[in-house]
């Protein structure tokens, strides 16, 4: 009865807001697309290392190959991985979950953190990808397209196993949010933003610029790579107000996502996530490119938020502790 009352209240509350705030084009900073390939690193046979790790890998061992083991730089910091997470499958070709989302489930800005998600939510999202209900607002983004393809190939048994594994991993926060007026110039690399090797700065505008503090660690797929997210001045305080009260445009996030914003039941955690990812989900929900399941309720919740509102919300949520 409590859940039914909550859903009815959400529907009634959101119905009070009548101004739709839409955007014609997904912002490039949130949906970066790799330029045409110009070749990768040459494998010189030398072992690669990352900070605070006792293991090493050759560059060839960091490639994505279905059925091959993923790089696990910090095996002591997570439970033993099941086969679908550590290797994937050769036939049918299903990539290891731990390649993109990393062994500890922390994910990266171009995808998402899976750590701590409930099995119910995990399985519901895999079903949404499988049914083309999470296509995203940018059709040529490889991370989204790959997830849709994998969801159609993976077995229900492997989904069940992966869901149980990631539910058992405690989420961690690897992003620091810094408010600023100017940001480093960036390029697109690895389906996310990276510092322009030629240097320079520019005005932040209405953007969040999320980059790896050490791009080499990012390239090596170190699951403990730190990130910095530059956000507009005042964005966190404005976001906090929207999250807590709705600001006359929406409803408080805590109603469904919990007082600490770390999720309730099969409703996911918002706190400490990548702000790039958070913005994309809000945008996709508003634009109707993420549907299925509880998305119909979230569509109503976000439909009156502007892009600037979603920047503020994402900056604030990313700054919270998981």
Helices and strands as residue ranges (DSSP letters): H 2-15, G 59-62, G 75-77, H 83-86, H 97-100, H 119-130, H 142-153, H 156-167, E 175-179, E 182-184, E 186-189, E 192-195, E 201-203, E 209-212, H 215-219, E 227-231, H 235-245, H 254-257, H 275-287, H 295-302, H 307-319
